[in-house]
Amino acid sequence: MGNFGENFTIDGFREDSVYVGDRFAIGSADLVVTQPRLPCYKLGVRFDSDDMVKRFLDSRRTGFYLAVTREGDVGAGDEIKEISRDPQGVSVADITRLYIEKRYNAADIELLQRALTVEALPNGWKDYFRERSQTARA
């Protein structure tokens, strides 16, 4: 049973192997991965634990959000089929790491620049990364 309000609980799709912009079909619906799921302070309140947000991020199992690109019927046990992989190849795990990283090295800056070209990444994330790329160099 879902514990954090997720709509899907799936097996076999890890944050390091799913990329922002990847497209999937589930049942008769089509979806696109848009961003990592990040915890907020309410997680600590829900579990009555001051360090729950840190523990959640440290787990590297944050999950990710999907946007519906074609509505359809979805049911328990429906197969999840990959329709396409985003050509920029920035994983959900990398986006999360870039978000929480204090300093960027040259490889991080290159990855961040690639992330900025991912169409499915929301503008708010892109704005954050543009600002960070100016101030968080190693």
OpenMM code with the backbone's topology and positions (N, CA, C; nanometers):
from openmm import Vec3, app, unit

residues = "MET GLY ASN PHE GLY GLU ASN PHE THR ILE ASP GLY PHE ARG GLU ASP SER VAL TYR VAL GLY ASP ARG PHE ALA ILE GLY SER ALA ASP LEU VAL VAL THR GLN PRO ARG LEU PRO CYS TYR LYS LEU GLY VAL ARG PHE ASP SER ASP ASP MET VAL LYS ARG PHE LEU ASP SER ARG ARG THR GLY PHE TYR LEU ALA VAL THR ARG GLU GLY ASP VAL GLY ALA GLY ASP GLU ILE LYS GLU ILE SER ARG ASP PRO GLN GLY VAL SER VAL ALA ASP ILE THR ARG LEU TYR ILE GLU LYS ARG TYR ASN ALA ALA ASP ILE GLU LEU LEU GLN ARG ALA LEU THR VAL GLU ALA LEU PRO ASN GLY TRP LYS ASP TYR PHE ARG GLU ARG SER GLN THR ALA ARG ALA".split()
positions = [
    Vec3(0.0837, -0.1181, 0.0000),
    Vec3(0.0000, 0.0000, 0.0000),
    Vec3(0.0880, 0.1242, 0.0000),
    Vec3(0.0493, 0.2223, -0.0766),
    Vec3(0.1242, 0.3469, -0.0833),
    Vec3(0.1234, 0.4198, 0.0498),
    Vec3(0.2364, 0.4806, 0.0804),
    Vec3(0.2500, 0.5494, 0.2081),
    Vec3(0.2734, 0.6984, 0.1919),
    Vec3(0.3089, 0.7436, 0.0728),
    Vec3(0.3441, 0.8832, 0.0517),
    Vec3(0.2516, 0.9533, -0.0479),
    Vec3(0.1401, 0.8937, -0.0855),
    Vec3(0.0477, 0.9559, -0.1777),
    Vec3(0.0765, 0.9249, -0.3228),
    Vec3(0.1601, 0.8270, -0.3498),
    Vec3(0.1921, 0.7949, -0.4887),
    Vec3(0.0730, 0.7290, -0.5565),
    Vec3(0.0683, 0.7458, -0.6867),
    Vec3(-0.0369, 0.6851, -0.7654),
    Vec3(0.0031, 0.5475, -0.8160),
    Vec3(0.1324, 0.5257, -0.8337),
    Vec3(0.1833, 0.3964, -0.8782),
    Vec3(0.2921, 0.3507, -0.7822),
    Vec3(0.2883, 0.2261, -0.7480),
    Vec3(0.4016, 0.1624, -0.6815),
    Vec3(0.4478, 0.0548, -0.7788),
    Vec3(0.5709, 0.0708, -0.8276),
    Vec3(0.6186, -0.0172, -0.9341),
    Vec3(0.7469, -0.0863, -0.8918),
    Vec3(0.7729, -0.1958, -0.9553),
    Vec3(0.8924, -0.2747, -0.9267),
    Vec3(0.9815, -0.2725, -1.0511),
    Vec3(1.1117, -0.2534, -1.0286),
    Vec3(1.2065, -0.2643, -1.1385),
    Vec3(1.2442, -0.1349, -1.2066),
    Vec3(1.1957, -0.0224, -1.1575),
    Vec3(1.2293, 0.1066, -1.2165),
    Vec3(1.2995, 0.1908, -1.1103),
    Vec3(1.4317, 0.1858, -1.1119),
    Vec3(1.5118, 0.2574, -1.0120),
    Vec3(1.5514, 0.3948, -1.0640),
    Vec3(1.5759, 0.4840, -0.9716),
    Vec3(1.6077, 0.6219, -1.0048),
    Vec3(1.7347, 0.6354, -1.0884),
    Vec3(1.8254, 0.5392, -1.0771),
    Vec3(1.9490, 0.5466, -1.1556),
    Vec3(1.9332, 0.4898, -1.2960),
    Vec3(1.8184, 0.4299, -1.3258),
    Vec3(1.7981, 0.3736, -1.4592),
    Vec3(1.6781, 0.4340, -1.5320),
    Vec3(1.6116, 0.5291, -1.4683),
    Vec3(1.5008, 0.6012, -1.5312),
    Vec3(1.5472, 0.7442, -1.5525),
    Vec3(1.5186, 0.7984, -1.6705),
    Vec3(1.5672, 0.9311, -1.7085),
    Vec3(1.4518, 1.0290, -1.7224),
    Vec3(1.4746, 1.1526, -1.6791),
    Vec3(1.3756, 1.2567, -1.6998),
    Vec3(1.3551, 1.2695, -1.8507),
    Vec3(1.2294, 1.2650, -1.8911),
    Vec3(1.1962, 1.2680, -2.0333),
    Vec3(1.1623, 1.1320, -2.0916),
    Vec3(1.1928, 1.0250, -2.0193),
    Vec3(1.1557, 0.8917, -2.0671),
    Vec3(1.0036, 0.8816, -2.0757),
    Vec3(0.9567, 0.8106, -2.1776),
    Vec3(0.8129, 0.7951, -2.1988),
    Vec3(0.7744, 0.6479, -2.1830),
    Vec3(0.6608, 0.6280, -2.1155),
    Vec3(0.6121, 0.4935, -2.0869),
    Vec3(0.4645, 0.4820, -2.1209),
    Vec3(0.4229, 0.3603, -2.1528),
    Vec3(0.2817, 0.3273, -2.1692),
    Vec3(0.2451, 0.2320, -2.0561),
    Vec3(0.1340, 0.2624, -1.9904),
    Vec3(0.0797, 0.1749, -1.8870),
    Vec3(-0.0688, 0.1619, -1.9177),
    Vec3(-0.1138, 0.0369, -1.9374),
    Vec3(-0.2511, 0.0195, -1.9832),
    Vec3(-0.2663, 0.0919, -2.1150),
    Vec3(-0.3692, 0.1752, -2.1251),
    Vec3(-0.3880, 0.2537, -2.2481),
    Vec3(-0.3427, 0.3988, -2.2314),
    Vec3(-0.2751, 0.4287, -2.1206),
    Vec3(-0.2253, 0.5649, -2.0950),
    Vec3(-0.0773, 0.5761, -2.1319),
    Vec3(-0.0376, 0.6966, -2.1702),
    Vec3(0.1036, 0.7275, -2.1947),
    Vec3(0.1474, 0.8318, -2.0923),
    Vec3(0.2711, 0.8157, -2.0427),
    Vec3(0.3242, 0.9046, -1.9403),
    Vec3(0.4679, 0.9412, -1.9705),
    Vec3(0.5129, 1.0550, -1.9139),
    Vec3(0.6514, 1.0982, -1.9290),
    Vec3(0.7052, 1.1313, -1.7905),
    Vec3(0.8308, 1.0919, -1.7649),
    Vec3(0.8975, 1.1228, -1.6384),
    Vec3(0.9358, 1.2702, -1.6412),
    Vec3(0.8950, 1.3454, -1.5373),
    Vec3(0.9200, 1.4895, -1.5373),
    Vec3(1.0238, 1.5349, -1.4351),
    Vec3(1.0295, 1.4706, -1.3186),
    Vec3(1.1208, 1.5176, -1.2148),
    Vec3(1.1267, 1.4184, -1.1005),
    Vec3(1.2318, 1.4287, -1.0191),
    Vec3(1.2372, 1.3465, -0.8978),
    Vec3(1.1302, 1.3921, -0.7990),
    Vec3(1.0934, 1.3030, -0.7126),
    Vec3(1.0082, 1.3385, -0.5991),
    Vec3(1.1019, 1.3735, -0.4851),
    Vec3(1.0862, 1.4907, -0.4297),
    Vec3(1.1711, 1.5350, -0.3192),
    Vec3(1.0880, 1.5467, -0.1925),
    Vec3(1.1465, 1.5128, -0.0798),
    Vec3(1.0713, 1.5210, 0.0461),
    Vec3(1.0611, 1.6646, 0.0961),
    Vec3(0.9588, 1.6918, 0.1742),
    Vec3(0.9469, 1.8214, 0.2409),
    Vec3(0.9358, 1.7960, 0.3916),
    Vec3(0.9302, 1.9027, 0.4663),
    Vec3(0.9278, 1.8918, 0.6119),
    Vec3(0.8099, 1.8080, 0.6614),
    Vec3(0.7017, 1.8003, 0.5832),
    Vec3(0.5832, 1.7249, 0.6246),
    Vec3(0.6136, 1.5767, 0.6428),
    Vec3(0.7164, 1.5282, 0.5730),
    Vec3(0.7568, 1.3886, 0.5885),
    Vec3(0.8028, 1.3644, 0.7315),
    Vec3(0.8834, 1.4564, 0.7856),
    Vec3(0.9279, 1.4456, 0.9236),
    Vec3(0.8123, 1.4533, 1.0213),
    Vec3(0.7162, 1.5396, 0.9924),
    Vec3(0.5980, 1.5519, 1.0775),
    Vec3(0.5186, 1.4223, 1.0738),
    Vec3(0.4987, 1.3693, 0.9537),
    Vec3(0.4197, 1.2461, 0.9363),
    Vec3(0.4782, 1.1297, 1.0145),
    Vec3(0.6121, 1.1200, 1.0162),
    Vec3(0.6780, 1.0091, 1.0839),
    Vec3(0.7347, 1.0483, 1.2194),
    Vec3(0.7055, 1.1714, 1.2635),
    Vec3(0.7520, 1.2208, 1.3932),
    Vec3(0.9019, 1.1978, 1.4103),
    Vec3(0.9772, 1.2419, 1.3075),
    Vec3(1.1219, 1.2204, 1.3069),
    Vec3(1.1907, 1.3412, 1.2436),
    Vec3(1.2752, 1.4082, 1.3214),
    Vec3(1.3455, 1.5265, 1.2721),
    Vec3(1.4408, 1.4960, 1.1571),
    Vec3(1.4930, 1.3741, 1.1509),
    Vec3(1.5914, 1.3428, 1.0467),
    Vec3(1.5322, 1.2626, 0.9301),
    Vec3(1.3991, 1.2562, 0.9214),
    Vec3(1.3368, 1.1735, 0.8180),
    Vec3(1.3670, 1.2245, 0.6767),
    Vec3(1.3684, 1.3563, 0.6562),
    Vec3(1.3974, 1.4101, 0.5229),
    Vec3(1.5378, 1.3697, 0.4802),
    Vec3(1.6344, 1.3834, 0.5716),
    Vec3(1.7726, 1.3434, 0.5412),
    Vec3(1.7798, 1.1937, 0.5118),
    Vec3(1.7146, 1.1126, 0.5924),
    Vec3(1.7154, 0.9677, 0.5709),
    Vec3(1.6521, 0.9320, 0.4366),
    Vec3(1.5452, 1.0012, 0.4022),
    Vec3(1.4774, 0.9777, 0.2751),
    Vec3(1.5721, 1.0064, 0.1582),
    Vec3(1.6395, 1.1214, 0.1614),
    Vec3(1.7343, 1.1562, 0.0555),
    Vec3(1.8531, 1.0605, 0.0533),
    Vec3(1.9041, 1.0236, 0.1704),
    Vec3(2.0172, 0.9321, 0.1784),
    Vec3(1.9847, 0.7947, 0.1207),
    Vec3(1.8583, 0.7577, 0.1210),
    Vec3(1.8177, 0.6258, 0.0687),
    Vec3(1.8371, 0.6156, -0.0819),
    Vec3(1.8420, 0.7312, -0.1487),
    Vec3(1.8524, 0.7373, -0.2956),
    Vec3(1.7321, 0.6721, -0.3636),
    Vec3(1.6225, 0.6546, -0.2888),
    Vec3(1.4984, 0.5959, -0.3418),
    Vec3(1.3851, 0.6974, -0.3280),
    Vec3(1.3994, 0.8088, -0.3957),
    Vec3(1.3047, 0.9184, -0.3805),
    Vec3(1.1788, 0.9025, -0.4648),
    Vec3(1.1882, 0.8253, -0.5711),
    Vec3(1.0769, 0.8147, -0.6642),
    Vec3(1.0820, 0.9277, -0.7654),
    Vec3(0.9795, 0.9345, -0.8493),
    Vec3(0.9753, 1.0371, -0.9526),
    Vec3(0.8313, 1.0606, -0.9942),
    Vec3(0.8109, 1.1775, -1.0518),
    Vec3(0.6789, 1.2150, -1.0989),
    Vec3(0.6650, 1.1856, -1.2477),
    Vec3(0.5434, 1.1488, -1.2850),
    Vec3(0.5076, 1.1236, -1.4235),
    Vec3(0.3947, 1.2178, -1.4623),
    Vec3(0.4013, 1.2725, -1.5813),
    Vec3(0.2910, 1.3513, -1.6355),
    Vec3(0.2173, 1.2662, -1.7372),
    Vec3(0.0880, 1.2806, -1.7407),
    Vec3(0.0057, 1.2068, -1.8370),
    Vec3(0.0103, 1.2797, -1.9711),
    Vec3(0.0553, 1.2086, -2.0738),
    Vec3(0.0576, 1.2677, -2.2078),
    Vec3(-0.0583, 1.2165, -2.2931),
    Vec3(-0.1148, 1.1027, -2.2537),
    Vec3(-0.2371, 1.0514, -2.3160),
    Vec3(-0.3165, 0.9801, -2.2084),
    Vec3(-0.4358, 1.0273, -2.1832),
    Vec3(-0.5200, 0.9642, -2.0828),
    Vec3(-0.5602, 0.8250, -2.1287),
    Vec3(-0.5820, 0.7382, -2.0305),
    Vec3(-0.6242, 0.6030, -2.0612),
    Vec3(-0.6599, 0.5292, -1.9349),
    Vec3(-0.6941, 0.4027, -1.9498),
    Vec3(-0.7278, 0.3180, -1.8364),
    Vec3(-0.6040, 0.2421, -1.7905),
    Vec3(-0.5841, 0.2410, -1.6588),
    Vec3(-0.4704, 0.1736, -1.5985),
    Vec3(-0.5231, 0.0879, -1.4845),
    Vec3(-0.4703, -0.0324, -1.4743),
    Vec3(-0.5143, -0.1205, -1.3673),
    Vec3(-0.3970, -0.1924, -1.3041),
    Vec3(-0.4195, -0.2425, -1.1843),
    Vec3(-0.3161, -0.3191, -1.1146),
    Vec3(-0.2702, -0.4335, -1.2039),
    Vec3(-0.1380, -0.4490, -1.2131),
    Vec3(-0.0803, -0.5567, -1.2920),
    Vec3(-0.0556, -0.5222, -1.4382),
    Vec3(-0.0982, -0.4032, -1.4826),
    Vec3(-0.0713, -0.3641, -1.6217),
    Vec3(0.0793, -0.3553, -1.6439),
    Vec3(0.1211, -0.4010, -1.7602),
    Vec3(0.2632, -0.3945, -1.7968),
    Vec3(0.3031, -0.2499, -1.8239),
    Vec3(0.4248, -0.2152, -1.7819),
    Vec3(0.4808, -0.0840, -1.8111),
    Vec3(0.5779, -0.1019, -1.9266),
    Vec3(0.5487, -0.0329, -2.0370),
    Vec3(0.6319, -0.0462, -2.1569),
    Vec3(0.7030, 0.0855, -2.1830),
    Vec3(0.8326, 0.0772, -2.2071),
    Vec3(0.9073, 0.1967, -2.2445),
    Vec3(0.8737, 0.2315, -2.3892),
    Vec3(0.8310, 0.3560, -2.4110),
    Vec3(0.8021, 0.4041, -2.5458),
    Vec3(0.9282, 0.4644, -2.6057),
    Vec3(0.9945, 0.5490, -2.5261),
    Vec3(1.1175, 0.6116, -2.5742),
    Vec3(1.2013, 0.6568, -2.4562),
    Vec3(1.3309, 0.6667, -2.4820),
    Vec3(1.4268, 0.7123, -2.3828),
    Vec3(1.4710, 0.8518, -2.4225),
    Vec3(1.4818, 0.9433, -2.3244),
    Vec3(1.5254, 1.0781, -2.3569),
    Vec3(1.6688, 1.0751, -2.4065),
    Vec3(1.6973, 1.1407, -2.5184),
    Vec3(1.8323, 1.1355, -2.5760),
    Vec3(1.9388, 1.2036, -2.4897),
    Vec3(1.9003, 1.2920, -2.3997),
    Vec3(1.9987, 1.3585, -2.3137),
    Vec3(2.0502, 1.2663, -2.2033),
    Vec3(1.9741, 1.1651, -2.1659),
    Vec3(2.0220, 1.0640, -2.0718),
    Vec3(2.0606, 1.1154, -1.9344),
    Vec3(1.9747, 1.1970, -1.8708),
    Vec3(2.0012, 1.2439, -1.7345),
    Vec3(1.9058, 1.1699, -1.6412),
    Vec3(1.9627, 1.0853, -1.5579),
    Vec3(1.8792, 1.0010, -1.4721),
    Vec3(1.8126, 1.0815, -1.3615),
    Vec3(1.7049, 1.0270, -1.3104),
    Vec3(1.6369, 1.0867, -1.1953),
    Vec3(1.7347, 1.0993, -1.0793),
    Vec3(1.8177, 0.9981, -1.0584),
    Vec3(1.9167, 1.0014, -0.9499),
    Vec3(2.0156, 1.1157, -0.9687),
    Vec3(2.0602, 1.1391, -1.0914),
    Vec3(2.1536, 1.2490, -1.1172),
    Vec3(2.0874, 1.3851, -1.0948),
    Vec3(1.9626, 1.3988, -1.1363),
    Vec3(1.8914, 1.5248, -1.1140),
    Vec3(1.8804, 1.5508, -0.9634),
    Vec3(1.8458, 1.4486, -0.8878),
    Vec3(1.8353, 1.4636, -0.7416),
    Vec3(1.9696, 1.5026, -0.6824),
    Vec3(2.0753, 1.4348, -0.7247),
    Vec3(2.2094, 1.4647, -0.6720),
    Vec3(2.2495, 1.6075, -0.7040),
    Vec3(2.2249, 1.6512, -0.8269),
    Vec3(2.2574, 1.7886, -0.8643),
    Vec3(2.1769, 1.8890, -0.7809),
    Vec3(2.0563, 1.8524, -0.7468),
    Vec3(1.9706, 1.9419, -0.6690),
    Vec3(2.0245, 1.9625, -0.5275),
    Vec3(2.0748, 1.8545, -0.4658),
    Vec3(2.1167, 1.8659, -0.3257),
    Vec3(2.2665, 1.8907, -0.3085),
    Vec3(2.3441, 1.8744, -0.4160),
    Vec3(2.4894, 1.8928, -0.4090),
    Vec3(2.5237, 2.0375, -0.3739),
    Vec3(2.6197, 2.0537, -0.2860),
    Vec3(2.6629, 2.1884, -0.2445),
    Vec3(2.7560, 2.2531, -0.3471),
    Vec3(2.8448, 2.1733, -0.4055),
    Vec3(2.9418, 2.2244, -0.5032),
    Vec3(2.9394, 2.1334, -0.6257),
    Vec3(2.9668, 2.1939, -0.7395),
    Vec3(2.9725, 2.1195, -0.8644),
    Vec3(3.1155, 2.1136, -0.9153),
    Vec3(3.1542, 1.9962, -0.9663),
    Vec3(3.2806, 1.9856, -1.0377),
    Vec3(3.2519, 2.0009, -1.1874),
    Vec3(3.3536, 1.9902, -1.2690),
    Vec3(3.3369, 2.0112, -1.4136),
    Vec3(3.2375, 1.9116, -1.4739),
    Vec3(3.2434, 1.7856, -1.4314),
    Vec3(3.1510, 1.6847, -1.4839),
    Vec3(3.0070, 1.7171, -1.4428),
    Vec3(2.9897, 1.7690, -1.3204),
    Vec3(2.8559, 1.8073, -1.2755),
    Vec3(2.8005, 1.9215, -1.3604),
    Vec3(2.8851, 2.0190, -1.3916),
    Vec3(2.8422, 2.1322, -1.4737),
    Vec3(2.7997, 2.0840, -1.6125),
    Vec3(2.8761, 1.9909, -1.6674),
    Vec3(2.8406, 1.9347, -1.7982),
    Vec3(2.7063, 1.8621, -1.7917),
    Vec3(2.6862, 1.7835, -1.6862),
    Vec3(2.5605, 1.7112, -1.6670),
    Vec3(2.4454, 1.8096, -1.6475),
    Vec3(2.4697, 1.9133, -1.5714),
    Vec3(2.3682, 2.0147, -1.5475),
    Vec3(2.3288, 2.0829, -1.6786),
    Vec3(2.4264, 2.1129, -1.7619),
    Vec3(2.3975, 2.1753, -1.8920),
    Vec3(2.3121, 2.0815, -1.9784),
    Vec3(2.3398, 1.9517, -1.9720),
    Vec3(2.2575, 1.8538, -2.0449),
    Vec3(2.1160, 1.8524, -1.9889),
    Vec3(2.1045, 1.8582, -1.8563),
    Vec3(1.9727, 1.8561, -1.7924),
    Vec3(1.8876, 1.9742, -1.8376),
    Vec3(1.9518, 2.0878, -1.8588),
    Vec3(1.8782, 2.2069, -1.9013),
    Vec3(1.8150, 2.1910, -2.0390),
    Vec3(1.8616, 2.0941, -2.1173),
    Vec3(1.8058, 2.0719, -2.2506),
    Vec3(1.6946, 1.9672, -2.2515),
    Vec3(1.6675, 1.9059, -2.1371),
    Vec3(1.5625, 1.8038, -2.1297),
    Vec3(1.4269, 1.8733, -2.1297),
    Vec3(1.3530, 1.8533, -2.2361),
    Vec3(1.2250, 1.9218, -2.2532),
    Vec3(1.1282, 1.8945, -2.1379),
    Vec3(1.1255, 1.7731, -2.0864),
    Vec3(1.0277, 1.7359, -1.9845),
    Vec3(1.0589, 1.7939, -1.8459),
    Vec3(1.1832, 1.8384, -1.8233),
    Vec3(1.2180, 1.8948, -1.6928),
    Vec3(1.1462, 2.0283, -1.6762),
    Vec3(1.0690, 2.0450, -1.5677),
    Vec3(0.9923, 2.1694, -1.5491),
    Vec3(1.0814, 2.2933, -1.5422),
    Vec3(1.0263, 2.4057, -1.5853),
    Vec3(1.1004, 2.5312, -1.5881),
    Vec3(1.1530, 2.5719, -1.4510),
    Vec3(1.0806, 2.5427, -1.3452),
    Vec3(1.1274, 2.5762, -1.2115),
    Vec3(1.2595, 2.5075, -1.1785),
    Vec3(1.2724, 2.3826, -1.2181),
    Vec3(1.3975, 2.3097, -1.1987),
    Vec3(1.5082, 2.3713, -1.2838),
    Vec3(1.4750, 2.4035, -1.4077),
    Vec3(1.5749, 2.4626, -1.4969),
    Vec3(1.6221, 2.5966, -1.4423),
    Vec3(1.5311, 2.6777, -1.3917),
    Vec3(1.5695, 2.8066, -1.3330),
    Vec3(1.6632, 2.7848, -1.2140),
    Vec3(1.6294, 2.6888, -1.1302),
    Vec3(1.7128, 2.6576, -1.0132),
    Vec3(1.8532, 2.6169, -1.0580),
    Vec3(1.8611, 2.5293, -1.1566),
    Vec3(1.9913, 2.4820, -1.2042),
    Vec3(2.0717, 2.5927, -1.2725),
    Vec3(2.0055, 2.6793, -1.3454),
    Vec3(2.0775, 2.7927, -1.4063),
    Vec3(2.1419, 2.8791, -1.2973),
    Vec3(2.0642, 2.9097, -1.1948),
    Vec3(2.1170, 2.9893, -1.0851),
    Vec3(2.2314, 2.9179, -1.0129),
    Vec3(2.2115, 2.7908, -0.9847),
    Vec3(2.3147, 2.7132, -0.9150),
    Vec3(2.4418, 2.7004, -0.9964),
    Vec3(2.4285, 2.6886, -1.1278),
    Vec3(2.5488, 2.6729, -1.2113),
    Vec3(2.6368, 2.7954, -1.2038),
    Vec3(2.5815, 2.9098, -1.1697),
    Vec3(2.6590, 3.0324, -1.1569),
    Vec3(2.7293, 3.0438, -1.0216),
    Vec3(2.6747, 2.9784, -0.9185),
    Vec3(2.7250, 3.0006, -0.7821),
    Vec3(2.7860, 2.8783, -0.7149),
    Vec3(2.7654, 2.7591, -0.7684),
    Vec3(2.8057, 2.6376, -0.6961),
    Vec3(2.9232, 2.5638, -0.7593),
    Vec3(3.0119, 2.6338, -0.8210),
    Vec3(3.1279, 2.5671, -0.8807),
    Vec3(3.2255, 2.5250, -0.7718),
    Vec3(3.2918, 2.4140, -0.7956),
    Vec3(3.3865, 2.3598, -0.6975),
    Vec3(3.5081, 2.4486, -0.6818),
] * unit.nanometer
topology = app.Topology()
chain = topology.addChain("A")
for resn in residues:
    res = topology.addResidue(resn, chain)
    for name in ("N", "CA", "C"):
        topology.addAtom(name, app.Element.getBySymbol(name[0]), res)
